[in-house]
Amino acid sequence: MTIVAITGTPATGKTTVAALVGKELGWKVVDLNRLAHEKELYSGYDDKRMTHVVDIGRIQKALDMIFVPDIIIESHYAHELKCDFVIVLRANPDEIRKRGREKSWSREKTEENVLAEIMEVCKQEAFDSGKKVFEVDTTGKTPAKVTGEVVKIIKKMKNWRGNKY
């Protein structure tokens, strides 16, 4: 079984790319935010940000109950869960800002995510986890182009681990 985490600041393309990679490879894709919502895997509520706070431990337990040969987990916190390696999607902060406006985010939420990308928060947390980390810049690339880059990384790692398709 191989578990690949696709992570990155919100608006880097994680959900789109994960779905396309899963389709191309025939792997199960788990949107961790959707899983948390469907199973109410929260530890609280952040009034300032007006959002639920996910319970990583409960999400991990839910993932442990999924029995498939290969899986992609995606979210801005996917790197915090058990996985074989991490792919961090990145984007130019101006691109994050543009995508935030397209998603009708508040100015505060947009700028918080722009700052997170500038500070490389997801990338640094992924490196700090001790897992093998790959970085893919999505700026100015089509989802198909980014998908191709991610699939290439996954295939390389599957072969490196001695597991063939």
C-alpha positions in Angstrom: 0.0 0.0 0.0 1.3 3.4 -0.9 -0.1 6.6 0.6 0.8 9.9 -1.0 0.0 13.2 0.7 -0.6 16.2 -1.6 -0.4 19.3 0.5 0.1 23.1 0.1 -1.4 26.4 0.9 -5.0 26.8 0.0 -5.5 27.8 -3.7 -2.4 26.0 -5.0 -4.5 23.4 -6.8 -4.5 20.4 -4.5 -8.0 19.2 -5.0 -8.0 19.6 -8.8 -4.6 17.9 -9.2 -5.3 15.1 -6.7 -8.5 14.2 -8.5 -6.7 14.2 -11.9 -3.8 12.1 -10.6 -6.2 9.7 -8.9 -8.1 9.3 -12.2 -4.9 8.8 -14.2 -3.4 6.2 -11.8 -6.6 4.6 -10.8 -6.0 5.4 -7.1 -8.5 6.3 -4.4 -8.4 10.0 -3.5 -9.5 11.3 -0.1 -10.3 15.0 0.3 -9.5 15.3 4.0 -11.6 18.4 4.4 -14.6 16.5 3.0 -13.9 13.5 5.2 -13.7 15.7 8.2 -17.0 17.4 7.3 -18.9 14.1 6.5 -17.8 12.4 9.7 -17.7 15.6 11.8 -14.0 15.0 12.8 -13.5 18.3 14.5 -12.0 19.3 17.8 -13.6 22.7 18.0 -14.5 25.9 16.2 -12.3 28.9 15.4 -14.6 31.9 15.9 -12.1 34.4 14.5 -11.7 32.4 11.2 -15.3 31.1 11.3 -14.2 27.6 10.6 -14.0 24.2 12.3 -10.8 22.9 13.7 -10.0 19.4 12.4 -9.0 16.6 14.8 -6.0 15.1 13.1 -6.1 12.0 15.4 -9.7 11.2 14.5 -9.0 11.8 10.8 -6.0 9.4 10.9 -8.3 6.8 12.6 -10.8 7.2 9.8 -8.1 6.9 7.1 -6.8 3.7 8.8 -10.2 2.1 8.1 -9.8 2.6 4.3 -8.3 -0.5 2.8 -7.2 0.1 -0.8 -3.8 -0.7 -2.5 -2.9 2.9 -3.1 -4.3 6.2 -1.9 -3.8 10.0 -2.3 -4.7 12.2 0.6 -5.1 15.9 0.0 -5.5 18.9 2.2 -3.3 21.7 3.5 -2.6 19.4 6.5 -2.2 16.1 4.6 1.5 16.1 5.5 0.6 15.7 9.2 -0.9 12.3 8.6 0.8 8.9 7.9 2.1 8.7 4.4 5.0 7.4 2.4 5.9 10.8 0.9 4.6 14.3 0.5 4.1 16.4 -2.6 3.8 20.1 -1.8 2.1 22.2 -4.4 3.3 25.8 -4.4 2.2 29.0 -6.2 3.4 32.5 -6.5 1.8 34.6 -3.7 0.3 36.9 -6.4 -1.3 33.8 -7.9 -2.7 32.8 -4.5 -4.1 36.3 -4.1 -5.8 36.1 -7.6 -7.2 32.6 -6.9 -8.5 33.8 -3.5 -10.4 36.6 -5.1 -11.8 34.1 -7.7 -13.0 32.0 -4.8 -14.6 35.0 -3.2 -12.5 34.7 0.0 -12.4 37.6 2.4 -9.4 39.9 2.1 -8.3 38.7 5.5 -8.4 35.0 4.5 -6.7 35.7 1.2 -3.9 37.6 2.8 -3.5 34.9 5.5 -3.0 32.3 2.8 -0.6 34.6 0.8 1.5 35.0 3.9 1.4 31.3 4.6 2.8 30.7 1.1 5.5 33.4 1.5 6.5 31.8 4.7 6.4 28.3 3.1 4.4 27.0 6.0 3.2 23.7 4.4 6.6 23.0 2.9 8.4 23.6 6.1 6.0 21.5 8.2 6.3 18.7 5.6 10.2 18.8 5.8 10.0 19.0 9.6 8.0 15.7 9.6 11.0 13.8 8.3 9.2 12.4 5.3 10.5 12.5 1.8 9.2 15.8 0.3 8.8 16.9 -3.3 7.8 20.4 -4.4 5.8 21.3 -7.5 5.1 24.9 -8.6 1.7 25.3 -10.1 2.1 29.0 -11.1 1.1 29.5 -14.7 0.7 25.8 -15.4 -2.4 24.0 -16.5 -3.9 21.3 -14.2 -2.9 18.7 -16.8 0.8 19.9 -16.7 0.9 19.8 -12.9 -0.8 16.4 -13.0 1.9 15.1 -15.3 4.7 16.3 -13.0 3.0 14.7 -9.9 2.3 11.4 -11.7 6.0 11.3 -12.7 7.1 11.7 -9.1 4.7 9.0 -7.9 5.8 6.6 -10.5 9.5 7.2 -9.7 8.8 6.7 -6.0 6.8 3.5 -6.6 9.6 2.1 -8.6 12.2 3.3 -6.1 10.4 1.4 -3.3 10.4 -1.7 -5.5 6.7 -1.7 -6.1 5.6 -2.0 -9.8 2.2 -1.1 -11.2 
